[in-house]
Amino acid sequence: MTKENVLIRDEKKYDADVITEVTAAAFESLEFSTHTEQFIIEELRSSRALTLSLVAEVDGHVVGHIAFSPVAISDGTTDWYGLGPVSVLPPYQRKGIGTALIQEGLSRLKDLGAKGCCLIGHPQYYRKFGFENVPGLGLKGVPEEIFFALSFDGCFPQGNTTLHEAFKATGPQAPAGNTDASNS
């Protein structure tokens, strides 16, 4: 497999189920995962909070996904986004697919007029994209060494970052219109 075999494209409606499968498989064996990443994506999608949702295809099969959604920052800064989750099927990991998804996603965010992007992630991995720990910018409850930001305009906000409510998802969504879980 070479980079020429990888197609990065926008998510289409028919991709939703396979994105759920790819995401669950990608995080299945990771100790730090709460194994709710697929539910977060589903909730972001249903809330229309997926600013960018890209898939990576190899030979016509979806093998990776990345999501970007708006964040709120307590100093009032706008046009900042959160990266994540990013997922690649285990047999395709460490082959440049995650890197391709991140690079394409960041490029598209810039094209949309975004001022910056933040994420929670592995320090050695995300620094290579220009992400850095920014004093005075954080996410409550997250150690500062794993909270990263990348400014597209050279200015970093200050304050607490708030992710979309979808990041609190812990399981599958209830069917539309079902507000009573007891089914009585």
C-alpha positions in Angstrom: 0.0 0.0 0.0 1.3 3.5 -0.9 -0.1 6.9 -0.4 -1.4 6.8 -3.9 -3.7 4.0 -2.9 -5.3 6.1 -0.1 -8.3 8.3 -1.0 -9.3 10.9 1.5 -12.9 12.2 1.0 -15.9 13.7 2.7 -18.1 11.3 4.7 -21.3 10.3 2.8 -24.5 9.2 4.4 -23.9 5.6 3.6 -20.6 5.7 5.5 -22.1 6.1 9.0 -22.2 2.4 9.9 -18.7 1.6 8.6 -17.3 4.7 10.5 -18.8 3.3 13.7 -17.2 -0.1 13.0 -13.8 1.5 12.1 -13.8 3.7 15.2 -14.8 0.9 17.6 -12.1 -1.4 16.1 -9.4 1.3 16.2 -9.9 2.1 19.9 -10.8 -1.5 21.1 -7.4 -2.4 22.5 -6.3 1.0 23.7 -6.0 1.2 27.5 -6.7 5.0 27.7 -9.9 4.7 25.7 -13.3 4.8 27.3 -14.6 3.0 24.2 -17.2 5.6 23.5 -15.5 7.2 20.5 -18.0 5.8 18.0 -20.9 7.1 20.1 -19.3 10.6 20.2 -19.2 10.6 16.4 -22.8 9.4 16.1 -23.9 12.2 18.5 -21.8 14.8 16.7 -23.4 13.7 13.4 -27.0 13.8 14.8 -26.4 17.2 16.4 -25.1 18.5 13.1 -21.9 19.4 14.8 -19.5 17.6 12.5 -17.8 20.5 10.8 -15.6 18.1 8.9 -16.0 14.3 8.7 -13.4 12.7 6.4 -12.8 9.0 5.6 -9.8 7.3 4.2 -10.4 4.6 1.6 -8.0 1.9 0.4 -9.2 -0.1 -2.6 -12.7 1.2 -2.1 -12.9 0.2 1.6 -13.2 2.8 4.4 -10.2 2.1 6.7 -10.0 5.4 8.6 -12.0 8.4 9.8 -11.4 11.8 11.3 -13.9 14.3 12.9 -13.6 18.0 13.6 -16.2 19.9 15.6 -16.5 23.4 17.0 -15.2 24.2 20.5 -16.0 27.1 22.8 -13.3 29.0 24.6 -14.0 31.0 27.7 -12.2 34.1 26.4 -14.8 34.4 23.7 -12.5 33.4 20.8 -14.4 31.9 17.9 -13.6 29.7 14.9 -11.6 27.1 16.8 -12.2 23.4 16.4 -11.5 20.2 18.1 -9.8 17.3 16.3 -11.1 13.9 17.2 -11.7 11.2 17.3 -9.3 10.0 14.5 -9.5 6.3 13.8 -7.6 3.8 11.6 -8.4 0.1 11.4 -5.6 -1.8 13.2 -4.2 -3.6 10.1 -3.8 -0.2 8.4 -2.2 1.7 11.4 1.4 3.0 11.1 1.1 3.3 7.4 0.5 7.0 7.1 -3.3 6.9 6.9 -3.8 8.8 10.2 -1.2 11.4 9.1 -3.0 11.8 5.8 -6.3 12.3 7.5 -4.9 14.9 9.9 -3.1 16.8 7.2 -6.1 16.9 4.9 -8.4 17.8 7.7 -6.2 20.7 8.9 -5.9 22.0 5.4 -9.7 21.9 4.9 -10.2 23.6 8.3 -7.9 26.5 7.2 -9.9 26.8 3.9 -13.1 27.2 6.0 -11.5 30.2 7.8 -10.8 28.4 11.1 -8.4 30.2 13.4 -7.1 27.1 15.1 -7.6 23.6 16.3 -7.1 21.8 19.6 -7.1 18.2 20.7 -6.3 15.7 23.4 -3.6 13.3 22.3 -0.2 11.7 22.4 2.6 14.3 22.8 5.1 12.6 20.5 2.6 12.1 17.7 0.8 15.5 17.5 3.8 17.7 17.8 4.9 16.7 14.3 1.8 18.6 12.9 2.8 21.8 14.8 0.5 21.2 17.8 1.8 22.5 21.1 1.0 22.8 24.7 -0.1 26.4 25.2 0.1 27.9 28.7 -3.2 29.4 29.7 -5.3 27.3 27.3 -6.7 24.0 28.5 -9.6 21.7 29.0 -10.9 21.1 32.6 -9.8 17.7 33.9 -7.3 17.1 31.2 -3.5 17.2 32.0 -1.9 20.1 30.2 0.8 17.8 28.7 -1.8 16.0 26.6 -3.9 19.1 25.5 -2.6 20.6 22.3 -3.4 23.6 20.2 -2.4 24.7 16.7 -3.0 28.3 15.7 -3.6 29.1 12.0 -3.3 32.9 12.5 -0.5 33.0 15.1 -2.8 33.9 18.0 -3.7 31.6 20.8 -6.8 32.0 22.9 -6.6 31.9 26.7 -9.0 30.1 29.0 -10.9 26.9 29.3 -12.0 25.0 26.2 -15.4 23.3 26.1 -16.0 20.5 23.7 -19.4 19.8 22.2 -21.9 18.0 24.4 -21.6 15.0 22.2 -18.3 14.2 23.9 -20.3 13.1 26.9 -21.9 10.3 24.9 -21.6 6.9 26.6 -23.7 4.6 24.4 -25.8 4.3 21.3 -28.4 7.0 20.8 -32.0 6.3 21.5 -34.2 6.2 18.3 -35.5 9.6 17.3 -38.6 10.5 19.2 -38.0 7.9 22.0 -37.7 9.8 25.2 -38.7 7.0 27.5 -36.1 4.3 27.9 -38.6 2.0 29.7 -40.6 1.4 26.6 -43.8 1.2 28.7 
